[in-house]
Amino acid sequence: MDFQVGDLITLKHHPGAPLAMVISTECVHMFNRIQIQHFDSSRSEMAAPKHWKVVSRNETRRLAEI
């Protein structure tokens, strides 16, 4: 999955409402990790992308790239 900063994500095996937002993808190529922030927490964490799926794309970023 190609994650982008600002994407809303949820766990693959527990679908439902978005649980977190992608805040950085800088470590994907080197460490296979994305930085996320849960909506109920003030701290970010590194997560394995294979456990997450996008439920809503960051449309603002996509429009800015066009």
N, C-alpha and C positions, 0 to 999 in steps of 0.2 A: 504494500500500500504506500502510496506517495503522500505523506503527510505534509501539511503546510502550516505555518504559524497562523494561529487564529481558528483552526479547525476545532469543532466540538466533537468529542470522542466519547465512546462508551466501551466497556469490556465486551469482547466478542462472545463469550459464553454466558453473559448475563445482560442481554439486550434490554434497553429501556431508554429512559431519558438521558441526555448527555451528563456525564459525570465529571468531565474535565475539559480543559482547553490546552491545545499544543502551544507552548510559548517559545520553543526553540527546536530546531532540527540540525544544529551544527554537529552533533555527535553521532548522527546516523551512520555515516560512512566509516568512521574510525571505530566506534564502540557499539554500533547497532542499538542506540538508545535515543529516545526523544525526551525532551524536557516538558513536563506537563504540570498543570496546576489544577487541583481539585476545587470545585466550587465551594466546598465546605471547609477549606483550609487556607491559611495565609502563606503556606510554604510550598515551594515547587519541589518536584522530585523527578528523577530519571526513571524511565520505564521502557520495557522492551516493546517495540512496535507490534510484534506478532500477537500480542494479547489484546490489542485495541482495534476498533474500527471507527471510521468517520461516520457521524450521523448528520453533520451539517458542515459544508465547506465554507471557508472564509471567502465569500463572494467579493468583498471589497478588494482583497489582494488580486484576485483574478481579473477584475475590471481595470486595476491600475497597471497590469502587465500588458494589456492590449494596446 
